[in-house]
Amino acid sequence: MDAQSFKSRLMSGETLNLLDVREEIEFHTYNIGGKNIPLSKLIEKPGLIPYNKTDEIIVICKAGIRSETAQSFLIQNGYQNIKNLTGGLLALQKLQA
């Protein structure tokens, strides 16, 4: 999912299932909400995910690389509607500049 589409959905007030796979310190420094489960913890304990396997989940990170890895991992584990924020939060911040 590109940053512009994501921003439009976010700004419309739509409730989105966000999964932020950055480290906790990154999340606490800057975040747009959602559940924070660092990628390493997600891979160790996929049971931490608070969403159903059929829910749309948008995976986010700083630049879109960790979230892409998480997206692949989740799909391999039976999650059916996983989106990656392409370019990550950096792409979103560029739109707001």
Buried (B, 14 or more C-beta within 10 A) or exposed (E): BEBEEBBEBBEEEEEBBBBBBBBEEBBEEEBBEBBBBBBEBBBEEBEEBEBEEEEEBBBBBBBBBBBBBBBEBBEEEEBEBBBBBBBBBEBBBEEEE
